């Protein structure tokens, strides 16, 4: 199924789109971000503002993303947050861009307003 459906090729093509979106995410938030990607298994790491406990900020990030139709995982270590993305292998470039637009909007609510 993986070969017949071209899922590996789709994941490879999707990685470029995800990296583009993640780089734009850092620009949109005005923050330095660290990007990690292997196909569609990706994460972005950034500093959290200091006004609330990191665990609370991470919970709010997940909630705000969920409210916008995106389910993801996030974790905090110290004042750094890591947001993990692992969409299905059948995801399209348009799906990725729409998800990152929602994630960017959610992150603005939580981390951009210091």
C-alpha positions, 0 to 999 in steps of 0.5 A: 500500500505504501508504495502503491499509494506513493506515500513515501514520495508524498512524505518527502514532498511534504517535508519541503512544504512543512519546512517552508511553513515552519520558517515562516512561523518563526518570522510571523511570531518574531521568534527564533525557531529551531526546526527538525524534520524527517519527512512529515515527522517534524517539530519546531522549538522556540522560547516561551514568554515568561509570564506563565508557567511553561506547562500552562503555556503548552496546554494553551498551545494545544488547546488553541490549535485544537480549537482551530482544527489541528491536533498536535503534541507539545512539550516544555523544557525550561522556558522552551517549547517544542511543538510536534507535527505528524500528519497522515502520509496522505496529507496534501501541500494545501492541508499542510499550509492550512494547518500551519496558518491555524497553528500560527494563529494559535501561537500568536494568542499564546506566545506572541503577545508578551 
